[in-house]
Amino acid sequence: MPKPWQRTFNNKGFDWSFRIRTGQARDFFSPTPEGPRILEHKRNVLKSDSSRYLAECEDAKPLVRRLYEQAVSWGILSRKDAHPHDLRSLSLQLEPDILLVDGSSLAFLAGSVCMPSSWSLNRTLGKPVHEVHAAVPKLNEKIGQHIDRFLRSIPSGKSFYRENWSITLTDELDYHPDLKRPRPNQDTAVEDLYLRLEHQLFTSVNYGIIMAIRIETVPFESIRKHPQTWNNLAETIRSMPDDVADYKGMLHYRDSLAEQMQAAS
């Protein structure tokens, strides 16, 4: 079976799409071999600077309670494991990062995001999805309405997966913008890069939507072993519009990377 990162790119180059597929929330939240490392990371960052990684609006409590109840129903938590209204406690026992979205306004009401991919929870909290996406060039124009319709129409009890991606120099879990981690440049060798994937889950509950995120980092050298995926990724990078490449921090090395990938194919 293809890995999710093999399905993320097609041979048509860069395009605006919101590719989703059906999934199972229980499976997404179930413990993994990486769990101890992830939970230790969460404990460390929430202890060092919880305000950077954990936040909630006043009216988020019903959704936090629903997250707790769902985790219990999935068999991920027992009722003695966490307080039903304590997002921090829940976060320290659930491997994925969590965002809670109001079902009416589609505003982000709460979150515990300890493994952000170059975005800030505090700059997202309280804003509706379309306002958060306004920072991404042409995203709302191309697929904004489709995203809103999808979020409003998720059937109760159903879950869906999708992926988002970026390119990094390390496999660090935490890419919060405040950390100012080094970025690739036009002199970076392709074998030094990682494809960073946000595996996203969306599931509908009373009052709103639970969005969960898992991070996967794939060395470019591993992708190179899959020629079709390698070529599809190279074409996606090569054909990416300038404004999108600039938003992703790739404009200054996009062409060099695409050329390196073509030469290595």
C-alpha positions in Angstrom: 0.0 0.0 0.0 1.4 3.5 -0.9 2.5 5.6 2.0 0.6 8.9 2.4 3.5 10.9 1.1 3.5 8.9 -2.1 -0.2 10.0 -2.6 0.4 13.7 -1.9 1.9 14.6 -5.2 0.7 14.0 -8.8 2.3 14.4 -12.2 0.3 17.6 -13.0 2.6 19.9 -11.1 1.4 22.4 -8.5 -2.3 22.7 -8.2 -4.9 24.0 -5.7 -6.7 21.1 -4.2 -8.1 19.9 -0.9 -7.6 16.1 -1.3 -9.4 14.2 1.5 -10.0 10.5 2.1 -12.1 8.7 4.6 -10.3 7.6 7.8 -10.8 6.4 11.3 -10.4 8.7 14.3 -9.7 5.7 16.6 -6.8 4.6 14.4 -5.4 8.2 14.1 -5.3 8.6 17.9 -4.1 5.1 18.7 -0.6 4.9 20.4 2.3 4.4 18.0 5.9 3.3 18.5 6.9 7.0 18.4 4.5 7.8 21.2 7.0 8.0 24.1 9.2 10.4 22.1 6.2 12.6 21.2 4.7 12.7 24.7 8.1 13.5 26.2 8.4 16.4 23.7 4.9 17.6 24.6 5.8 17.6 28.3 9.0 19.5 27.7 7.5 22.3 25.6 4.4 22.8 27.7 6.6 23.0 30.8 9.0 25.5 29.2 6.5 27.8 27.5 2.9 26.6 27.6 1.5 29.9 26.3 3.2 29.3 23.0 1.7 25.9 22.5 -1.6 25.8 24.4 -4.5 28.2 24.2 -8.3 28.3 24.4 -11.1 30.7 24.2 -13.6 31.1 27.0 -16.3 29.3 25.1 -14.2 26.3 24.2 -15.1 24.1 27.2 -17.9 22.1 25.6 -15.6 21.1 22.8 -12.8 20.2 25.2 -15.4 18.0 27.0 -16.3 16.4 23.7 -12.7 15.7 22.9 -12.4 13.9 26.3 -15.6 11.9 25.7 -14.5 10.9 22.2 -11.1 9.8 23.4 -12.8 7.6 26.0 -15.2 6.1 23.5 -12.3 5.3 21.1 -10.6 3.4 24.0 -7.6 5.8 23.9 -8.3 7.2 27.5 -10.1 5.8 30.5 -12.3 8.2 32.6 -9.6 8.3 35.3 -6.9 9.4 32.9 -7.7 13.1 32.5 -10.0 15.8 33.7 -12.8 16.3 31.1 -12.3 20.1 30.9 -8.5 20.2 31.1 -7.0 20.6 27.6 -3.5 20.5 28.9 -4.1 17.2 30.7 -5.7 15.7 27.6 -2.8 16.9 25.4 -0.2 15.2 27.5 -1.9 11.9 27.0 -2.9 12.1 23.3 -0.1 11.8 20.7 -1.6 14.1 18.0 -1.7 17.8 18.3 -5.3 19.1 18.7 -7.3 22.0 17.3 -11.0 22.5 18.2 -13.2 24.4 15.7 -16.6 25.9 16.3 -19.2 24.2 14.1 -21.1 27.4 13.3 -18.4 30.1 12.8 -15.6 27.7 11.9 -13.4 29.7 14.3 -10.5 28.0 16.1 -11.6 27.9 19.7 -8.8 25.9 21.4 -5.6 24.1 20.6 -2.6 22.2 21.9 -0.1 22.4 19.1 3.4 21.3 20.3 4.7 20.4 16.9 3.7 23.4 14.7 4.9 23.6 11.1 6.0 27.2 10.9 2.7 28.7 12.2 1.6 30.1 15.5 -1.4 28.9 17.5 -1.8 32.3 19.2 -2.1 34.0 15.9 -4.7 31.5 14.9 -6.9 31.3 18.0 -10.4 32.9 17.6 -10.1 33.4 13.9 -12.3 31.5 11.4 -10.7 29.2 8.9 -11.0 31.5 5.9 -9.3 34.3 7.8 -6.4 32.1 8.8 -6.1 31.0 5.2 -6.1 34.5 3.9 -2.3 34.6 4.5 -1.8 31.9 1.8 -1.8 33.5 -1.6 -4.9 32.7 -3.7 -5.9 29.8 -1.4 -9.3 31.3 -0.5 -9.9 32.3 -4.1 -9.3 28.8 -5.4 -10.6 26.4 -2.7 -11.7 28.5 0.3 -15.4 27.9 -0.3 -14.8 24.2 -0.9 -13.0 23.9 2.5 -15.8 25.7 4.4 -18.4 23.4 2.7 -16.4 20.4 3.6 -16.0 21.4 7.3 -19.7 22.2 7.7 -20.9 19.0 6.1 -18.8 16.3 7.9 -21.3 13.7 9.0 -21.4 13.0 12.7 -19.2 10.1 13.6 -17.3 10.2 10.3 -13.6 11.2 9.9 -11.4 12.3 7.0 -7.7 12.5 6.4 -5.5 14.9 4.3 -1.9 16.0 4.2 -0.1 19.3 4.1 3.6 19.6 3.4 6.7 21.7 3.7 10.5 21.3 3.3 12.9 21.5 6.2 16.6 21.1 7.1 16.0 18.8 10.1 13.6 16.3 11.4 12.8 18.4 14.5 9.2 18.1 15.7 8.8 21.7 16.7 9.0 24.3 13.9 7.3 27.2 15.7 8.2 30.4 13.9 9.5 32.0 17.1 12.4 29.4 17.1 13.7 30.8 13.8 15.1 27.5 12.7 17.6 27.6 9.8 16.0 27.2 6.4 17.2 25.7 3.2 18.9 28.0 0.7 20.1 27.7 -2.9 23.3 26.1 -1.8 21.6 23.3 0.2 22.2 19.8 -1.1 19.1 17.9 -1.9 20.3 15.0 0.3 20.3 17.3 3.3 16.5 18.0 3.1 13.4 16.5 4.7 9.9 16.5 3.5 7.7 17.5 6.5 4.2 16.2 6.4 1.2 17.3 8.5 -1.1 14.3 8.6 -4.5 15.9 9.4 -7.7 14.3 10.7 -11.1 16.0 10.8 -14.0 14.5 12.7 -17.3 16.0 13.6 -18.7 16.1 17.1 -21.5 18.1 18.9 -20.7 21.8 18.9 -17.9 21.5 16.3 -15.0 19.8 14.7 -11.9 18.0 16.2 -8.9 18.5 14.0 -5.8 16.5 14.9 -2.3 16.6 13.4 0.6 14.1 13.3 4.0 15.1 12.0 6.1 12.8 9.8 9.5 13.8 8.4 10.8 11.9 5.4 14.5 12.3 4.2 14.7 13.2 0.6 17.0 10.3 0.1 14.1 8.0 1.0 11.8 9.7 -1.5 14.5 9.3 -4.2 14.0 5.5 -3.9 10.4 6.0 -5.3 11.0 7.5 -8.8 7.4 8.4 -9.5 6.9 10.3 -6.3 10.3 11.9 -6.7 9.5 13.2 -10.1 6.0 14.3 -9.0 7.4 16.3 -6.1 10.1 17.8 -8.3 7.4 19.0 -10.8 5.3 20.4 -8.0 8.3 22.4 -6.7 9.3 23.6 -10.2 5.8 24.7 -11.2 4.9 26.4 -7.8 3.9 30.1 -8.4 6.3 32.7 -7.1 3.9 34.0 -4.4 3.2 30.6 -3.0 6.9 29.7 -3.0 7.6 33.0 -1.2 4.9 32.2 1.4 6.4 28.8 2.0 9.9 30.3 2.3 11.1 28.4 -0.9 11.4 31.2 -3.5 15.1 31.7 -3.1 15.9 28.0 -3.5 13.0 26.6 -5.5 14.7 26.6 -8.9 18.0 25.2 -7.6 16.1 22.4 -5.8 14.0 21.5 -8.8 17.2 21.3 -10.9 19.0 19.1 -8.4 16.0 16.8 -8.3 15.8 16.5 -12.0 19.5 15.8 -12.3 19.2 13.1 -9.6 16.2 11.4 -11.2 
